[in-house]
Amino acid sequence: MYSSLAAFGGVPTPKGIWHLKDLQTLQFFEANSEMVKKVGTLMNLQTFGITKVRMSDCADLCRAIANMNHLVHLEIVAKDEKEILHLGALRLPRSLRRVMLLGQLDKIYSLPQCSMFFGSLTNLTVFRLRWSRLVEDPLPYIQALPRLLILELWQAYDSMKLCFKTASFPTLKELSIRDAPQLNQIEIEKEAMPSLQNLSLSGCPELKVLPQGIEYVTTLQVLHFGEPPEELVARLWGGGEGGDESREDQMKIRHIPKVIHSFHKDGKWVWERIP
C-alpha cells in the first residue's frame, strides 16, 4: 500500500524507443519534456503508465494520449502531492478499460471537461482516483459509466457530502472511499448502485453515522469500516447513548452477510466482525 506519491518510482525512458511503432506496453517510466512530446507516436500502445508527471507536462501528455486509439490501461502519476495535474484537455479513447489518476487535479477544469468523454467510455471497468483532493462531488461526472465494476476514491475528496443518485453506477460491484477527512454524510438514493457487493469506508473520522439509504443496497455482501469514529462503532455494536437509533442502524444493515470494522492495535491491524 503506497502512503505517498513519492513511493511511485519509475525508470528513465530508453533512447530510441519512439522507433518501436508496434510497442504495446510502456509502463513505470518517468515523465520528461521529450518523453511526453514523443510518446504520442506510439499509437499501438495498449498499456501506458507514466510517473513523476509535472504540471508543465500535461498539455503535451494530453495530446499524446489522444493518439493512442488502442489504449486499454492508463496510469498517470503526479510528481508529488503538491503538483497539480491539468488534464482538462484529456481525450480518452473508447477502448479504455482501466484508468488510474494519481495526483491533485485542477479543481476547475479537469473532471468537468474530461466528463464530456466519460459517456463514450463504454468499456471502462476500473476507475481509481487518488490524491486528487477535489472539493466538488466527482460522482455526477462518472455515475453513468455503463460497465464500471470498481471505483476507488482515495484522498480524492475534500468536502462533506457524497450523494449516489437513483440509477447511478448500474454495474458497480466494489466501492472504496478512503482518507476523506471532512466527509460526514453519504446519501444513497433508492435504486442507486443496484449491483454493489463490497463497500469499504476507511479513514473518514467525521463519518459518525451509517450511509443514509444503505438499506436500499440489497445486493451488498461486505460492508467494511476502517478506523471508524467511536460514535459509529458504538451505534453498530448497540452500546453508548441512543439505544433506539442504534437498533434502527442494526436493522438497516441486517441484510448484509459480513459487516467488519478494522483498527490498529499494538502496531497491527485488527479486523472484527460486527454481529
C-alpha positions in Angstrom: 0.0 0.0 0.0 1.5 3.3 -1.1 1.3 6.1 1.5 2.5 8.9 -0.8 3.2 9.6 -4.4 6.9 9.6 -3.7 6.7 5.9 -3.4 5.7 5.6 -7.1 9.1 5.3 -8.8 9.9 4.9 -12.4 12.8 4.5 -14.8 14.2 6.8 -17.5 12.7 6.3 -20.9 15.2 4.4 -23.2 16.6 6.4 -26.1 15.1 5.5 -29.4 12.0 3.8 -28.0 9.9 6.0 -30.3 11.0 3.9 -33.2 9.2 0.8 -31.8 5.9 1.6 -33.6 4.3 -1.8 -32.7 5.1 -1.4 -28.9 2.0 -2.3 -26.9 3.2 -1.8 -23.3 5.1 1.2 -21.8 4.8 1.4 -18.1 6.6 2.8 -15.0 8.5 5.3 -17.0 9.3 8.8 -15.6 8.0 11.8 -17.4 10.3 14.3 -19.0 9.7 17.0 -21.7 11.0 14.8 -24.6 9.1 11.8 -23.4 5.6 13.4 -23.2 6.1 15.1 -26.6 7.2 11.9 -28.5 5.2 9.2 -26.8 2.2 10.0 -29.0 4.0 8.4 -31.9 3.5 5.0 -30.2 -0.1 4.7 -31.5 -0.4 1.0 -30.9 0.1 1.2 -27.1 -2.4 -0.8 -25.1 -0.9 -0.2 -21.7 0.6 3.2 -20.8 1.8 4.2 -17.3 3.7 7.4 -16.6 5.1 8.6 -13.3 6.6 11.9 -12.0 4.3 14.0 -14.1 4.6 17.8 -13.7 2.0 20.5 -14.4 4.2 21.6 -17.4 4.0 18.1 -18.9 0.2 18.0 -19.0 -0.6 19.7 -22.3 1.8 17.5 -24.3 0.7 14.4 -22.4 -3.0 15.0 -23.3 -2.1 15.4 -26.9 -0.1 12.2 -26.9 -2.8 10.2 -25.3 -5.3 11.4 -27.9 -3.3 9.4 -30.5 -3.5 6.1 -28.6 -6.6 4.7 -30.1 -5.9 1.2 -28.9 -5.3 2.0 -25.2 -6.8 -0.3 -22.6 -4.9 0.6 -19.4 -3.9 4.1 -18.5 -2.0 5.3 -15.4 -1.0 8.9 -14.7 1.0 9.6 -11.6 2.0 13.1 -10.5 5.4 14.0 -9.3 4.2 14.6 -5.7 1.1 15.5 -3.7 1.6 19.3 -4.4 1.9 19.0 -8.2 -1.4 20.0 -9.8 -2.4 18.0 -12.9 -4.2 20.0 -15.6 -6.0 17.2 -17.5 -9.0 19.2 -18.8 -7.8 18.6 -22.4 -7.5 14.9 -22.0 -9.4 12.9 -24.7 -9.8 9.3 -23.6 -10.0 6.6 -26.2 -13.2 4.4 -26.2 -11.0 1.3 -25.9 -10.1 2.1 -22.2 -10.9 -0.5 -19.6 -8.8 0.7 -16.6 -7.9 4.2 -15.6 -5.8 5.3 -12.6 -5.2 9.0 -12.0 -2.9 9.7 -9.0 -2.3 13.3 -8.0 -4.0 16.6 -7.3 -6.4 17.5 -10.1 -7.1 21.0 -11.2 -10.3 21.8 -9.3 -12.0 23.9 -12.1 -11.4 22.1 -15.4 -10.1 18.6 -15.1 -13.1 16.4 -14.2 -15.8 18.6 -15.7 -14.1 18.7 -19.1 -13.0 15.1 -19.0 -16.6 14.1 -18.2 -17.7 15.1 -21.7 -15.9 11.9 -22.8 -16.7 9.6 -19.9 -20.0 8.8 -21.6 -18.2 7.3 -24.5 -16.1 5.0 -22.3 -18.4 2.1 -22.6 -15.7 -0.4 -21.9 -14.3 1.2 -18.7 -14.5 -1.3 -15.8 -12.0 0.1 -13.2 -11.5 3.8 -12.2 -9.0 4.7 -9.5 -8.8 8.3 -8.3 -6.2 9.0 -5.6 -4.7 12.1 -4.0 -6.9 14.3 -6.3 -8.3 16.4 -3.3 -11.4 17.5 -5.1 -13.8 19.9 -3.4 -16.6 19.2 -5.9 -18.5 16.0 -5.8 -17.0 13.8 -8.6 -19.9 11.4 -8.8 -22.1 13.2 -11.3 -19.3 13.1 -13.8 -18.7 9.3 -13.7 -22.0 7.9 -12.4 -23.4 6.9 -15.9 -20.4 4.7 -16.9 -22.3 1.7 -18.2 -19.8 -1.1 -17.3 -17.9 0.3 -14.3 -17.2 -2.5 -11.8 -14.6 -1.0 -9.4 -14.4 2.6 -8.2 -11.7 3.8 -5.7 -11.7 7.3 -4.2 -8.6 7.6 -2.0 -7.7 11.0 -0.7 -9.8 12.1 -3.6 -12.5 14.3 -2.0 -12.1 17.2 0.5 -15.8 18.1 1.1 -18.5 16.9 3.5 -21.1 15.1 1.4 -21.4 12.5 -1.3 -24.6 11.6 -2.9 -25.3 8.5 -5.1 -28.3 9.3 -7.2 -31.1 7.0 -8.4 -29.9 4.7 -11.3 -26.3 5.8 -10.8 -23.5 3.2 -11.3 -25.7 0.4 -12.6 -22.9 -2.2 -12.8 -20.7 -1.2 -9.9 -19.6 -4.1 -7.6 -16.8 -2.6 -5.5 -16.7 0.9 -4.0 -13.8 2.1 -1.8 -13.7 5.5 -0.2 -10.6 6.2 1.8 -9.0 9.1 3.7 -11.8 11.6 3.3 -11.2 13.7 6.5 -14.2 16.1 6.1 -16.8 13.6 4.8 -19.6 13.4 7.3 -22.6 12.3 5.1 -23.1 9.7 2.4 -26.5 9.5 0.8 -27.6 6.6 -1.3 -30.9 7.1 -3.1 -33.2 4.2 -4.0 -32.0 2.1 -7.0 -28.5 3.6 -6.8 -25.7 1.0 -7.3 -28.1 -1.9 -7.8 -25.2 -4.4 -8.2 -22.9 -3.3 -5.4 -21.4 -6.2 -3.4 -18.5 -4.7 -1.5 -18.4 -1.2 0.2 -15.3 -0.1 2.1 -15.2 3.2 4.1 -11.8 3.9 5.7 -10.2 6.9 7.2 -13.4 9.0 7.4 -13.2 10.4 11.0 -16.2 12.6 10.7 -18.5 9.9 9.3 -20.3 9.1 12.6 -23.5 7.6 11.1 -24.3 5.0 8.6 -24.6 6.0 4.9 -28.2 7.2 4.5 -30.1 4.7 2.4 -27.7 1.8 3.0 -30.8 -0.4 3.4 -31.6 0.1 -0.2 -28.5 -1.7 -1.4 -29.8 -5.2 -1.0 -27.0 -6.8 -3.1 -24.3 -5.8 -0.6 -22.3 -8.7 0.8 -19.5 -6.9 2.6 -19.5 -3.6 4.5 -16.2 -2.5 5.9 -15.3 0.4 8.1 -11.6 1.2 8.5 -10.7 3.0 11.7 -14.3 4.4 12.1 -15.1 7.0 14.8 -16.1 5.6 18.2 -19.6 7.0 17.8 -20.3 4.9 14.8 -18.7 1.8 16.3 -20.9 2.2 19.4 -24.1 2.5 17.3 -23.2 -0.6 15.3 -22.5 -2.6 18.4 -25.5 -1.3 20.3 -23.6 0.4 23.0 -23.5 4.0 24.2 -26.3 6.6 24.0 -29.2 6.5 21.6 -30.4 2.9 22.0 -33.3 3.4 19.6 -31.1 4.8 16.9 -28.6 2.0 17.4 -31.3 -0.6 17.0 -32.5 1.2 13.9 -29.0 1.2 12.4 -28.6 -2.5 13.1 -31.9 -3.2 11.3 -30.6 -1.2 8.3 -27.6 -3.5 7.8 -29.1 -6.8 8.9 -29.3 -7.9 5.3 -25.5 -7.7 4.8 -23.8 -11.0 5.5 -20.5 -9.5 6.6 -20.1 -6.2 8.5 -16.5 -5.6 9.6 -14.5 -2.8 11.2 -10.7 -2.7 11.3 -8.4 -0.7 13.6 -4.8 -0.5 14.7 -3.8 -2.2 18.0 -0.3 -2.8 19.2 1.2 -1.9 15.8 -1.0 -4.4 14.0 -4.3 -4.3 12.1 -7.2 -6.0 13.8 -10.3 -7.0 12.0 -13.5 -7.5 13.9 -16.8 -8.8 12.6 -19.9 -6.9 13.9 -22.7 -9.3 14.7 
